[in-house]
Amino acid sequence: MKPYLLLPALLLLAACKPCDDPANPECPNYCADPANPKCPNYDPCLGKTPVSAEFVIEELIYGRRSTRMVTDTLLEYMLLTGPEGASRYEWHVGTDARVFTTREVFLSFSFSDTNTTVPITLVVESMPDTACFPDDNGLDTVRKSVYVSAPRHARIVGRYRGVRRSNPADTFDIGISYKIDFTGVTSFDLWRLPQTCQDTPHVEAMWIAGGYYGLYVDAGFEFQCHKIAGTGRLKPDDRDSLIFPFTNTQSPPDVFRGKRMKP
């Protein structure tokens, strides 16, 4: 056999060899998933984080967990939630001499605390992943603050123009107000939701509770119009937009969506 005849044969053999390079997009076994240990670009630290004390501040209207909403300002009830799975929690809240050591901390503020900025510090300790984060010592500290507002300054108070989900063609206004009676008792009122209430508020205000960014209505009592229950909230990315899911005695569950009207 002549030597120069070997070259075409070798080229033909190479062309017939199956493509099995997982890093080559043209190969059938191509793999580019960093979460897959079989892929060339596998990252064992993907999705992992160093030890963190990042925590969440939420307001609970009337102390009810069903009303919880992330906030930077509140009226009375506060829920603090630390990261899951830490081996040690150490909370310091304002001038409170107590040190809280649970993942969640529930606190309430009195009227003497209003118009006050409360500093909050959380220290956590946990087992670090030194393979991914060699400089992590397993400790972290995060500091935040929350403002305790007077109820009369609640952002939720105002007049809102919008529609119900059940009838998007019908635009109307509702109102959320705040008052102090002659005995000094403070309360919130809800006007014109549902529309049959017209200009009459739900006078049994002991079951209407306000938060800074939300309003809770309990149907436990027969209001002057009829029963209604729900929790209205201002949108986190637009504090002039109200979303208020509600139920009442006269129609199926509904949702009011409205925009704050200027005074």
Buried (B, 14 or more C-beta within 10 A) or exposed (E): EEEEEEEEEEEEEEEEEEEEEBEEEEEEEBBEEBEBEEBEEBBEEEEEEBBBBEBBBBBBBBBEEEBBBEBEBBBBBBBBBBBEEBEEBBBBBBEEEEEBEEBBBBBEBEEEBBEBEBEBBBBBBBEBBEEBBEEBEBEBEBEBEBBBBBBEBBBBBBBBEBBBEEEEEEEBBBBBBBEEEEEEEBBBBBBBBBBEBEEEBBEBBEBBBBBBBBBBBBBEEEBEBBBBBBBBBBEEEEEBBBBBBBBBEEEEEBBBBBEBEEE
